[in-house]
Amino acid sequence: MEKRIQLRGKTLGDPAQPLICTPIIGRTQKEILQELTHVTAKKPDLIEWRADFFDKIENTDEVIALAKRIRENAGDIPVIFTNRSQREGGQPIPLSEKEILEMYIEICKNTAADIIDFELSNRLEHLRYLRKVSHDAGLKMIMSYHHFESTPSQDVLMKKLLEAEACGADIAKAAVMPKTLKDVLTLLNVTYEGNKKLNIPLITISMGGYGTLTRMFGGVFGSCVTFAVGENSSAPGQIPIEDLKTVLNIVQKSMID
Ligand SMILES: O=C1C[C@@](O)(C(=O)O)C[C@@H](O)[C@@H]1O
């Protein structure tokens, strides 16, 4: 089963090469576009617009117009559109679940991004509907799960990844917080085992200080994307893109026998 996804010349899911994604978390349009200019200059493989930080998120027309500009200005770098909910570590926003779904639908219909990230904790009918809309519009869909307090057991994490695949995700993603080094091993283990079980690419992240290890070495165990700071961090434990590129180059060189 071919797990790789080609997007604007980038290969997502190549076990030899995890992609680096840098988030954009500005609040105003001006800040966001400036951040984008700085971040694209650092040549990440992917950009994530964290729209939950945008101060006009309640105005879908403005969101779409800005998403289109981000998409255009990003050139050949694929863009992920994400609204991270407050319950999964995002910003508080004044939109209902239905309005959030409608915003995502408009992003798809306007092809204002390449990939959408929608949380598995959303209502099943919303997940299914958005899956259909994104598929018809040609956008890839990440279904994600976050736990900012702790690391659930391997069984729970595996179930989440399998659930994403069963709901039709193109990519399954889990980001969790470790309290101990053993939690980091749990995450790496589920990545390794999950990669054998699932027929879609995985993104897995352990956050915080200990979790930084997974941002550097998670690719070896089967995580296809790692998040790094271009200008601003969107989650604990992210390291600067320059440092991450150095580490990934060393890992890649050293692992060729
Ligand atoms: O879900 C993720 C992963 C993340 O939480 C991280 O830990 O790098 C950062 C978020 O911006 C992104 O949406």
The ligand as a Tripos MOL2 file, in Angstrom:
@<TRIPOS>MOLECULE
LIG
   13    13     1     0     0
SMALL
NO_CHARGES

@<TRIPOS>ATOM
      1 O1         -1.0760   19.8610   16.4490 O.2       1 LIG1
      2 C1         -0.0780   20.4920   16.2520 C.2       1 LIG1
      3 C2          1.1990   20.0690   16.7600 C.3       1 LIG1
      4 C3          1.6730   21.0450   17.7690 C.3       1 LIG1
      5 O2          0.8140   20.9770   18.8580 O.3       1 LIG1
      6 C4          3.0670   20.6600   18.2420 C.2       1 LIG1
      7 O3          3.1700   20.1560   19.3450 O.co2     1 LIG1
      8 O4          4.0310   20.9030   17.5060 O.co2     1 LIG1
      9 C5          1.6800   22.4190   17.1370 C.3       1 LIG1
     10 C6          0.3490   22.8250   16.5510 C.3       1 LIG1
     11 O5          0.4620   24.0870   15.9060 O.3       1 LIG1
     12 C7         -0.1190   21.8050   15.5930 C.3       1 LIG1
     13 O6         -1.4130   22.0950   15.1560 O.3       1 LIG1
@<TRIPOS>BOND
     1     1     2 2
     2     2     3 1
     3     2    12 1
     4     3     4 1
     5     4     5 1
     6     4     6 1
     7     4     9 1
     8     6     7 2
     9     6     8 1
    10     9    10 1
    11    10    11 1
    12    10    12 1
    13    12    13 1
@<TRIPOS>SUBSTRUCTURE
     1 LIG1         1 GROUP 0 **** ****
